[in-house]
Amino acid sequence: MTLGRRIIQPPHPADWRKTMSKSDKPSSQETHQESDELPSLTFLEMLGSVLSAAFGVQSQRNRERDFSRGKARHFILMGIAFTACFVLTIVLVVKLVLAQLT
């Protein structure tokens, strides 16, 4: 005896337009107001998020905060700066250790 599988297909794009009324559609003014209400992240909040993301210990709450209030280019720049500082620190530590050995 085999179990039958039922394939669920998404509704046709024209179908959802018929069922969605004008009151259900968010206006551009409403979405613009929602984004204006949220304050942007501070430098320390972004730094904390970049550091915790680098070590893989970011909490769910902070990740949701970052996606709702942060800007991608800020996180990209902070990530590049953190990576450069991290690599330079490793290079300097290795040079200091090698200098002490010789």
N, C-alpha and C positions, 0 to 999 in steps of 0.2 A: 504494500500500500504506500503510495507516495502522497506527499502533501503538495497541494497546488499553491502556487505563488500568485499573488494578485499584484499587478503593477499599477501603482498610483501615478497618474499623469497630472502634471500641474494644469490648472485651468488655462484655457486659451486667453491670450492677452486682451482680446475684445470683451471677454466675459467679465473680468474684474472691473472694467470701466463702466459697464452697465450697472453693476451692483453698488458701486461706490458713489455716494451722493456728494453734492458740493460741500455739505457740512463736514463730511469725513476727510476731505482733502485739506491738508495743512496749507495755509496761505504762506506766501513768501515772507509776509510781514510777521507772522507768528513765529516761524523758524528763525528769523533774524533777531527777534526779541529774545528768544530763548538763549541764543549764543551770546547776546550782549549781557545777559544777567550773570553769567559765570565769569568770575575774575580769572585772569590768566595766571599761570604758575609763577611763583617767585623763583629767583635764581637758586636758592637753597633747596626748594622742592624739586627742581629739575636736576640739580646735582645729586640729590639723594636718589632720585629715580634712575639716573644713569649709572650710579655706583651699584645700586641693588640689581639692576638689570645686568651689569657686567659680571656680577657674581652669581646671578641666577636665583636671587631670593626676593624678588618683587612680590608684594602682596596683591591679592585680587582687588582690594579696595583702592590701593594706589594706582594700579594699572588702569582701572576704570576712570579714576580721576585724571590720569595723564591723557587718556584718549578723549575725554570730554573737554578738558580745559587747555591742553597743551597743543603746540604747533609742531608739525613734523620737522620742519627745517631747524627749529631750535634743538630738538633732540638729536638730529643728525650732526649738527655742529658740536654740540656738547659731547657726543660719542666720539667724534673724530679727535677733539681736543683731549679727551680722557685717554684714548688709545695712544696718541702721540706722547702724552706725559708718562703713561705707563711704560711704553717702550724705552723712552729716554731714561727713566728711573732704573729699569733693568740693565741697560747698557752701562750707566754710571756705577751701579753696584758691582757688576762684573769687572769693570775696569779697576775699581778700588780693590777688589779681592785679588785680582791678578797682580796689581802693583805691590800688594803686601807680600805676595808669595815670592817675588823676585828680588 
